[in-house]
Amino acid sequence: MSRSKSPDVRTGNASFADETAAPIVYEGRAPRVPAHLRDTGREVWRAVWAAGSGAYSPDTDRNIILRYAELHDRRADFLARVDADGFMSEGYSGQPVAHPLLRFVESTEKELRSIETVIGFTPEARMRLGLVAAEARKVAASPEDF
């Protein structure tokens, strides 16, 4: 039977996240909602900036958050059209098939998931970003290592 290593000999990643907050990037007001966004996109825009609590910068993060809100608008439009037309439609030979827009819903959701990972909107992404921020603080706190 093997024995576990003592804590001072262990290597690798810690199994828990540092509970200290991520650094503040921006302390001002959130940017205005872009005029071309529709209701869903406007809600998403506001929610992302509010959830960021200063972690996003309007200078560097605005475009990815805009893309995220636009994709939510697109998804809402696709789903509204599917609801209006019905989930099933008639195929080329008259057979029942799923609505053709469902392929676009799926690809839009795939893109949304990738952006959610980048901006820290999944538990795993938040943990990873928190660990990275914790490591940066450790390095900044010990300048004698340079």
Long-range contacts (C-beta under 8 A, 24 or more apart in sequence): 13-131, 14-131, 17-127, 17-130, 17-131, 17-134, 18-130, 18-131, 18-133, 18-134, 20-133, 20-134, 20-137, 22-55, 22-129, 22-130, 22-133, 23-133, 23-136, 23-137, 24-53, 24-54, 24-55, 25-54, 25-55, 25-56, 25-57, 26-54, 26-55, 26-56, 26-57, 26-58, 27-54, 28-58, 30-58, 31-58, 31-62, 34-66, 34-69, 37-69, 37-70, 37-73, 38-73, 38-76, 38-77, 39-76, 40-72, 40-73, 40-75, 40-76, 41-69, 41-70, 41-72, 41-73, 42-69, 44-68, 44-69, 44-72, 45-69, 48-119, 48-121, 51-121, 52-119, 55-120, 56-119, 61-119, 64-115, 64-118, 64-119, 65-119, 67-115, 68-112, 68-115, 68-116, 68-119, 71-108, 71-111, 71-112, 71-115, 72-112, 74-104, 74-108, 75-105, 75-108, 75-109, 75-112, 78-102, 78-104, 78-105, 78-108, 79-105
